[in-house]
Amino acid sequence: MMKAMQIHTLGAPMEMVELPRPAPARGEVLVRVHACGINFGDTLIVEGKYQEKFEPPFTPGMEICGTVEALGAGVESPAVGTRIGAYGGAGGLAEYTCIAADRCVEVPESMSNEEVAAFLVAYGTSHLALERAGLKAGETLLVLGASGGVGLTAVELGKLAGARVIAVARSAEKLAVCKAAGADHLVNSETDDIRAVVKALGGADVVYDPVGGAQFKAALRACNPLARIIPLGFASGDIPQIPANILLVKNITVIGYYWGGYTVFAPQILTDSFRELFRIYATGALKPYISHVLPLEQANEALTLLKKRKSTGKVVVRI
């Protein structure tokens, strides 16, 4: 048997349950989970509001660090005993989970279990997003929600790419974390006029937006000609309607981007991205920021930290 946190009714808190330990199907591995990263998407999944839907009862938890315990039919690697990171979409808030072998990537020995669990979705999302946007050295990257799990990684990776980074966050404390991650300019979304400040700084060439709502509208109007905007989430709860006339006048490109969709149509792109990011981590250039680590029985509190915006960087549940 194993312990797991499960949703039995959408919108209700998770419940700790005991379940039979799963057996890996063909193409899968059984993983003993050490840590599970919590993402804003998890707060939507448990309410049935995410792009991917799960029928109760189910175990949330998108990304994990764990050790391979058994191989399903047809699997030759990763070998039993290998410590891996993997994005599964769900199932991570449990002592064991089964996951497709081709989604598993061996992790550097120097990384802690918590760092691995905090790494995959946040850095993976930003890595491919900035690649899709064609961010170049010398350009200005505007990061909305810059103190969040994905936002901080966009600040880091943007600086590594040679961009000038403008970080937008909700308080002086959160902006201080953005500054430490490499942001060149800081904008307080509670007190500053985002559009006016960004335009005064010369405008944005790439906008990284996990927030939506009024911040998207302000960023759009602060864009330079030929800018690229990447909407990758709507943490504000407001999905903006994009005025096509502004896109036309400034030759702006809006790039649709759902990182999790790659698991369906191009999973190899994700695993290749993970390997490249782990390589960069090994050089010391990336430093995952984790504000909270909680035990499995407090997984509901972990979700609440994200919903109430009381976290900075990542929240991790230690199994």
C-alpha positions as CSV (number, residue, x, y, z in Angstrom):
1,M,0.0,0.0,0.0
2,M,1.0,3.6,-0.3
3,K,-0.2,7.1,0.8
4,A,-1.5,9.6,-1.6
5,M,-3.4,12.9,-1.7
6,Q,-6.6,12.5,-3.8
7,I,-9.4,14.7,-5.1
8,H,-12.8,13.0,-4.6
9,T,-14.9,16.1,-5.4
10,L,-13.7,18.9,-7.7
11,G,-13.3,22.1,-5.8
12,A,-13.0,20.3,-2.4
13,P,-9.7,19.8,-0.5
14,M,-7.6,16.8,-1.2
15,E,-7.8,13.9,1.2
16,M,-5.0,11.6,2.4
17,V,-5.8,8.0,1.4
18,E,-4.1,4.6,1.3
19,L,-4.0,2.9,-2.1
20,P,-2.5,-0.2,-3.6
21,R,1.0,0.6,-5.0
22,P,0.6,0.8,-8.8
23,A,2.2,-1.5,-11.3
24,P,3.9,0.0,-14.4
25,A,2.1,-0.7,-17.7
26,R,4.0,-1.3,-21.0
27,G,6.3,1.7,-21.7
28,E,6.1,2.9,-18.1
29,V,8.3,2.9,-15.0
30,L,7.3,2.7,-11.3
31,V,8.8,5.6,-9.5
32,R,9.2,6.1,-5.7
33,V,8.5,9.8,-5.4
34,H,10.8,12.0,-3.3
35,A,9.4,15.4,-4.0
36,C,6.6,17.0,-6.1
37,G,6.6,20.5,-7.5
38,I,3.4,22.5,-7.1
39,N,2.3,24.7,-9.9
40,F,-0.5,27.2,-10.5
41,G,-1.9,24.7,-12.9
42,D,-2.5,22.3,-10.0
43,T,-4.8,24.9,-8.4
44,L,-6.9,24.8,-11.5
45,I,-6.8,21.0,-12.0
46,V,-8.3,20.4,-8.6
47,E,-11.2,22.6,-9.5
48,G,-11.7,21.2,-13.0
49,K,-10.7,24.5,-14.6
50,Y,-7.4,23.4,-16.3
51,Q,-6.9,22.6,-20.0
52,E,-6.5,18.9,-19.0
53,K,-9.4,17.4,-17.2
54,F,-9.2,14.5,-14.7
55,E,-12.2,12.6,-13.4
56,P,-12.3,12.1,-9.6
57,P,-10.9,10.4,-7.7
58,F,-7.4,11.3,-8.9
59,T,-4.0,12.3,-7.5
60,P,-2.7,15.7,-8.6
61,G,0.9,16.7,-8.9
62,M,2.5,17.5,-12.3
63,E,6.2,17.2,-11.8
64,I,8.3,14.9,-9.6
65,C,11.7,13.8,-8.6
66,G,12.0,10.2,-7.7
67,T,13.9,6.9,-8.1
68,V,12.9,4.2,-10.6
69,E,11.8,1.1,-8.7
70,A,10.5,-1.2,-11.5
71,L,10.2,-1.3,-15.3
72,G,7.1,-2.1,-17.4
73,A,7.2,-4.3,-20.4
74,G,9.3,-3.0,-23.3
75,V,11.3,-0.6,-21.1
76,E,15.1,-0.8,-21.0
77,S,15.9,2.6,-19.5
78,P,16.0,4.4,-17.2
79,A,17.4,1.6,-15.1
80,V,16.1,0.6,-11.8
81,G,17.8,2.8,-9.1
82,T,18.1,5.8,-11.4
83,R,17.1,9.1,-9.9
84,I,14.9,11.0,-12.4
85,G,12.9,14.1,-12.9
86,A,9.7,13.8,-14.9
87,Y,6.6,15.7,-15.9
88,G,3.5,13.5,-15.7
89,G,0.6,16.0,-15.6
90,A,-0.8,14.3,-12.4
91,G,0.0,11.6,-9.9
92,G,2.9,13.2,-8.1
93,L,1.4,13.7,-4.7
94,A,1.8,10.1,-3.7
95,E,4.6,7.8,-2.4
96,Y,4.7,6.0,-5.8
97,T,3.5,6.8,-9.3
98,C,3.8,5.3,-12.7
99,I,5.0,7.4,-15.6
100,A,6.0,6.9,-19.2
101,A,9.7,6.0,-19.5
102,D,10.3,8.4,-22.3
103,R,9.3,11.4,-20.1
104,C,12.0,10.6,-17.5
105,V,15.3,12.3,-17.5
106,E,18.3,11.4,-15.2
107,V,19.2,14.3,-13.0
108,P,22.5,15.7,-11.8
109,E,23.8,14.3,-8.6
110,S,24.4,17.9,-7.4
111,M,20.7,18.7,-7.4
112,S,18.6,18.1,-4.3
113,N,15.3,16.2,-4.7
114,E,13.4,19.5,-4.0
115,E,15.4,21.4,-6.6
116,V,14.6,18.8,-9.3
117,A,10.9,18.9,-8.4
118,A,11.0,22.7,-8.6
119,F,12.9,22.7,-11.9
120,L,11.0,21.0,-14.7
121,V,7.8,22.9,-15.3
122,A,9.2,26.4,-14.4
123,Y,12.5,26.3,-16.3
124,G,11.0,24.1,-19.1
125,T,8.2,26.5,-19.7
126,S,10.5,29.5,-19.9
127,H,13.2,27.8,-22.0
128,L,10.8,26.8,-24.8
129,A,8.8,30.0,-24.6
130,L,11.8,32.3,-25.1
131,E,13.0,30.0,-27.8
132,R,9.6,30.2,-29.6
133,A,9.7,34.0,-29.2
134,G,13.2,34.2,-30.8
135,L,14.6,36.4,-27.9
136,K,17.9,37.8,-29.0
137,A,20.8,39.4,-27.1
138,G,20.2,43.2,-26.7
139,E,16.4,43.0,-26.8
140,T,14.2,44.0,-24.0
141,L,12.2,41.2,-22.3
142,L,9.2,42.2,-20.2
143,V,8.3,39.5,-17.6
144,L,4.8,39.8,-16.0
145,G,4.3,37.9,-12.8
146,A,8.1,37.8,-12.5
147,S,8.3,36.6,-8.9
148,G,6.2,33.5,-9.6
149,G,7.4,30.0,-10.4
150,V,7.8,30.5,-14.1
151,G,8.4,34.2,-14.0
152,L,11.6,34.0,-12.1
153,T,13.0,31.4,-14.5
154,A,12.1,33.7,-17.4
155,V,14.1,36.5,-15.7
156,E,17.1,34.1,-15.3
157,L,17.0,32.7,-18.8
158,G,16.4,36.1,-20.4
159,K,19.5,37.4,-18.7
160,L,21.5,34.4,-19.9
161,A,20.3,35.1,-23.4
162,G,21.8,38.6,-23.2
163,A,18.5,40.5,-23.0
164,R,17.6,43.5,-20.8
165,V,14.9,42.3,-18.4
166,I,12.1,44.3,-17.0
167,A,10.4,42.4,-14.1
168,V,6.8,43.1,-12.9
169,A,5.7,41.9,-9.5
170,R,3.3,42.8,-6.7
171,S,5.5,44.1,-3.8
172,A,8.9,45.4,-3.0
173,E,9.8,42.0,-1.3
174,K,8.9,40.1,-4.5
175,L,10.8,42.6,-6.7
176,A,13.9,42.1,-4.5
177,V,13.8,38.4,-5.4
178,C,13.5,39.4,-9.1
179,K,16.5,41.7,-8.8
180,A,18.6,38.9,-7.3
181,A,17.6,36.7,-10.2
182,G,19.1,39.3,-12.6
183,A,16.3,41.8,-13.5
184,D,17.6,45.1,-14.8
185,H,14.5,47.1,-14.1
186,L,11.7,46.6,-11.6
187,V,8.0,47.5,-11.9
188,N,5.5,47.3,-8.9
189,S,2.2,46.2,-10.4
190,E,0.4,47.5,-7.3
191,T,1.6,51.1,-7.5
192,D,3.3,51.7,-10.9
193,D,1.8,52.4,-14.4
194,I,3.2,49.4,-16.3
195,R,2.6,50.9,-19.7
196,A,4.2,54.3,-18.8
197,V,7.2,52.8,-17.0
198,V,8.0,50.3,-19.8
199,K,7.6,52.9,-22.5
200,A,9.9,55.3,-20.6
201,L,12.5,52.5,-20.6
202,G,12.3,52.1,-24.3
203,G,9.5,49.6,-24.8
204,A,9.4,45.8,-24.9
205,D,10.5,43.5,-27.7
206,V,9.3,40.3,-26.0
207,V,6.5,40.0,-23.4
208,Y,6.3,36.9,-21.2
209,D,2.8,36.8,-19.7
210,P,1.5,34.2,-17.3
211,V,-0.9,36.8,-15.8
212,G,-3.3,38.1,-18.4
213,G,-6.0,40.7,-17.6
214,A,-5.1,44.4,-17.2
215,Q,-1.4,43.6,-17.2
216,F,-1.6,42.1,-20.7
217,K,-3.4,45.1,-22.0
218,A,-0.8,47.5,-20.5
219,A,2.1,45.4,-21.8
220,L,0.6,45.3,-25.3
221,R,0.5,49.1,-25.5
222,A,4.1,49.2,-24.3
223,C,5.4,47.0,-27.1
224,N,7.9,48.1,-29.8
225,P,7.2,47.4,-33.5
226,L,7.9,43.8,-34.3
227,A,7.4,42.7,-30.7
228,R,6.4,39.2,-29.8
229,I,3.9,38.4,-26.9
230,I,3.7,35.0,-25.3
231,P,0.4,34.5,-23.3
232,L,1.1,31.3,-21.3
233,G,-1.4,31.6,-18.5
234,F,-4.1,33.7,-16.9
235,A,-3.3,33.9,-13.2
236,S,-5.4,37.1,-12.9
237,G,-8.5,35.1,-13.8
238,D,-9.1,37.4,-16.8
239,I,-8.5,36.1,-20.3
240,P,-7.8,39.2,-22.4
241,Q,-9.4,39.9,-25.7
242,I,-6.7,41.1,-28.1
243,P,-7.4,44.2,-30.2
244,A,-6.2,43.2,-33.7
245,N,-5.7,46.8,-34.8
246,I,-2.8,47.3,-32.3
247,L,-1.2,44.1,-33.7
248,L,-1.6,45.4,-37.2
249,V,-0.2,48.9,-36.6
250,K,2.9,47.7,-34.8
251,N,3.4,44.4,-36.6
252,I,3.2,42.6,-33.3
253,T,3.1,38.8,-33.1
254,V,1.1,36.9,-30.5
255,I,2.4,33.4,-29.9
256,G,0.0,30.8,-28.6
257,Y,1.9,28.6,-26.2
258,Y,0.7,25.7,-24.0
259,W,3.8,24.0,-22.7
260,G,2.0,20.9,-21.5
261,G,0.7,20.3,-25.0
262,Y,4.1,19.1,-26.0
263,T,3.6,15.9,-24.1
264,V,1.0,15.0,-26.7
265,F,2.4,16.1,-30.0
266,A,6.2,16.4,-29.4
267,P,7.3,14.9,-26.0
268,Q,10.9,14.6,-27.3
269,I,11.1,18.4,-27.4
270,L,10.4,18.5,-23.6
271,T,13.0,15.9,-22.7
272,D,15.6,17.5,-24.9
273,S,14.9,20.8,-23.2
274,F,15.2,19.2,-19.7
275,R,18.6,17.8,-20.6
276,E,19.8,21.1,-21.9
277,L,18.6,22.9,-18.8
278,F,20.2,20.3,-16.5
279,R,23.4,20.9,-18.4
280,I,23.1,24.7,-17.8
281,Y,22.3,24.0,-14.1
282,A,25.5,22.0,-13.8
283,T,27.5,25.1,-14.8
284,G,26.1,27.0,-11.9
285,A,24.2,29.5,-14.0
286,L,20.7,28.5,-12.8
287,K,19.6,28.7,-9.1
288,P,16.0,27.4,-8.5
289,Y,14.2,29.5,-5.9
290,I,12.0,27.6,-3.5
291,S,10.1,29.6,-0.9
292,H,8.2,26.7,0.8
293,V,8.8,23.0,1.3
294,L,5.9,21.1,3.0
295,P,5.2,17.5,3.8
296,L,2.7,15.4,1.9
297,E,0.0,15.8,4.5
298,Q,0.1,19.6,4.0
299,A,-0.4,19.5,0.3
300,N,-3.6,21.4,0.5
301,E,-1.7,24.2,2.2
302,A,0.8,24.1,-0.6
303,L,-2.0,24.8,-3.1
304,T,-3.4,27.6,-0.9
305,L,0.0,29.4,-0.9
306,L,-0.2,29.6,-4.7
307,K,-3.9,30.5,-4.8
308,K,-3.4,33.4,-2.3
309,R,-0.1,34.5,-3.9
310,K,1.8,34.0,-0.7
311,S,4.7,32.2,-2.3
312,T,7.7,33.4,-4.3
313,G,9.4,31.1,-6.9
314,K,8.3,27.5,-6.2
315,V,6.4,25.5,-3.6
316,V,7.5,21.9,-3.2
317,V,5.9,19.0,-1.4
318,R,8.4,16.5,0.1
319,I,7.1,12.9,0.1
